[in-house]
Amino acid sequence: MNITELIEQTYKKITAVLDEKNVEYLSFDNGAITITFGSTQVMVVVREFTNDDVVIECMANVVTGATISPELMRFLLRKNAEIHFGAFGLLFDDTIVFSHALNGANMDSNELLTALHAVSVIADHYDDEIVAMAGGHRAADLDHEL
C-alpha cells in the first residue's frame, strides 16, 4: 500500500470511530477534521511519518494573541513536565497550542478517543488560565468575533 492510500485508510478509520461514537465533527477538503469541545476546537490531521506509516496529529489552538513572556513560557514548560502526554507549543504567529500525536497504521478506537478527549479537556481547562495570565483569545472567543 502506498502512503496516499494509507493516509486515506487511516482517515476513514478515524471518521468511522467518530461516527460510531456519535461525535460531531467537520471534515475539510484537505483531510482535516475539527471537533468542538467546550471553549476549544481540536483539529485532527493524518500525515506521512515514514514510507510505510502515518501519524495522527490531534492539535487544539488554546490561545491566540497572548503576551508571550518568560513567566508564561515557564508556566507552559512546567505544565509539559506535569501532563502525562501531549505538550503545549507555539505556532509561527505565537498561537499557543496543545497537541498529541498517535501512530496511524496501528491506531485503535480507544487510543484515538482517549487522545481526543485528553487534548480537548486540557486545552479547554488551560485556555482560561492562560488568558487570565497573558491575555489573548480562546478558540470560542474567536468564533464569536467572526
N, C-alpha and C positions, 0 to 999 in steps of 0.2 A: 504494500500500500504506500502511495506517495504521501508527502507531507500535507498537500492540499486536501486529499481525501481524509487523512487523519484529523485535520482541523475540522472539517465538515462533520465527520462522525462524532467527534467529541462535542461539538456544538449541539448536535441532535441529542446526545446523551444528556446534556445539561438541560435543554428545553423539555425533554421527556420527564426528567426528575421534577422540574418546576411545575409542569402541567399535572403530574401525578399528585403532588402535594398542594395543588391549587394556589400556587404562589403567583401573584400578579407581577408581570414584568413587561417591559417594552423591548422589542427587537429592532435593531437598526440594520440598514443595508450593509454596513461594514463588518457585520458579525458581532457587534457589541450587544450586550443585554444590560438593561438597568432595572434595579429593584428599589422601590422606595420603602424606607423603614424609619418611622419617627421623623426626625428632622434631617435625615441624611438619605443619600442615594448611593447604592453600590453598583458599580459597573463591573461586568464580567466579560472578559475577552480571552479568547483562545489564541495562543501564539506559538510559532515554531520554537522549539527548545533545542533539539538535536535533529539529525537527519531522519530519525525514526521515532521521535516523541514530541509532544507538545506540552505546554504549561498553561494552566488556567489561572489567570490573574483576577483576583477579586479586590477592587480598589474603591474606596469612598473618599470623595472630596470632603474634608472635615470643615475647614475654614479657609475662606479667601479674604485677602485684604488685611490680614493681621499684621501688626508691627512685629517683625522678626527681630527679637532681642536676644542677648546672651541668656537672660533668665528663661525665656520661652524655650530656647534650644536645650538648655539643661533640663527643663521640665520634660520635654519630649524624649530626650535621650534616657532619662531616668525611667519614664514610662515604658520605653522599649525594653529596658532591662527587667521590668516587673511583669509585663504582659507575656502570657505563655507562648503565643505565636502571633505572627504578623508584626508590623512595625509602622511607626509614623515616618513620614518623609516630606520633602519639599519638592514641588514641581518647579519648572523653569521660571514661573511667574510668582513664586513664593506661596502658592496654594499649599496648605497643609493637607496631606493625605494620610490615610491608614490603609495598608494593603497586606494581603497574604496570597501566596501562590501555591497551587497544587499541581502534582504530576497529572497530566491529562490522560495518557494512554490507559492507566490503571485506576482511574477515579471511580469511586463508588458513591452511591447517593448519600449515604450518611456523612461521608467525608465532605462532599460538596455542601450539604445543608448546614453542617457544623461550621464550616468556613464562612459561609454567607451570613449565618446568624452572628458569629463572633465579630466579623468585620462591621456588621450593621450596629450591633449593640455598643461596641467600643467607640465607633465614630459618633453615634447618637449621644452617648454619655459625655465624651470629652469635648464635643463641639461647644457646649455651653461653658465649660471651664476655660477653654482657650479663648473664646470671645470675651469672657469676663476679665481675663488676664491680659489679652493683647489686642482686643478689638477685632474687627472684621465681621464677616457674614457666614452663617451656616448655609448649607445647601437649600434648606427650606426658606431661608430669608431671601435668597437669590430668586427662587421661583416666584415669590410674591412681588418682587421688584420688576419682573419682566412684563 
